[in-house]
């Protein structure tokens, strides 16, 4: 029974991340796009998938992954998330600089752009704080609070961005992935807040 549960959890995670990517690869819209644009789009899908893995790791929900390995993996996947976002934005910049400039200036007529930009800056902010934490003299408690707040901003912005974008991602698989990312993040954040209140009492 235990082995079946472990297999089920890992299979569900793999399906949640891989199915949207697989379905998107069959989108007829790809026929009209150049390779750089396609790479940028799929980098965005991968980034959304990584946002599901992150809370699963830090929350200890993945069987067979000890806490210290989960934290280490969380760190490295965070780096992969930064790379995926950079590829996503960089590819869009190469294919259409004016659209990216409008998005960065919050002047884009498309509502999803602003949410994506907010999530992007939050991702970069977390990476920067992680890299400069010791130099800035951030204590563990301050770092955790800042990281938690920025993580909520990243997830909220990314989910809204993903839901509003009408592109290569198939609607049902995209909605399912966004819902899972949101649910996993809420569970982790709620657990942290509950433990903090319990400790303070």
Protein Blocks (a to p, Z undefined) as FASTA:
>chain_A
ZZmmmmmmmmmmmmmmmmmmmmmmmpmklmmpcfklmmmmmmmmmmmmmmmmmmmmmnop
aghiafklmmmmmmmmmmmmmmmmmmmmmmmmmmommlmmmmmnopafbfklmmmmmmmm
mmmmmmmmmmmmmmnopafklmmmmmmmmmmmmmmmmmmmmmmpccfbcfklmmmmmmmm
mmmmmmmmmmmmmmmmmmmZZ
